[in-house]
């Protein structure tokens, strides 16, 4: 999983992820948007659930975050699209709308997001 942190022209942190993990970047860009309290909340739930049987989810405007303490799933809310509505032979493209990640890797991303967000803009 490769990713890059950038700042847009307004100074807002933007993240891009490699194929297969794009939804993580979209979640950070669309749902987190620099809200480090949300980053802390998500990390706390991951730590609390580690090795247990429970799960936790947070439904956002565009993406839903789900974890069981061992794995993270980020899914675009529009994935509830009903495939019966498509014409025969057509498929709904959702490769950028769903990402799975181990919690250790995800926690590392959150930590680096926090550090980049707090770093001085140059």
Secondary structure as UniProt FT lines:
FT   STRAND          3..7
FT   TURN            9..10
FT   STRAND          13..17
FT   TURN            19..20
FT   HELIX           22..27
FT   HELIX           28..32
FT   TURN            33..34
FT   HELIX           36..49
FT   TURN            50..51
FT   STRAND          56..59
FT   STRAND          63..67
FT   STRAND          71..76
FT   HELIX           77..80
FT   HELIX           83..85
FT   TURN            88..89
FT   TURN            95..96
FT   STRAND          98..102
FT   HELIX           103..118
//
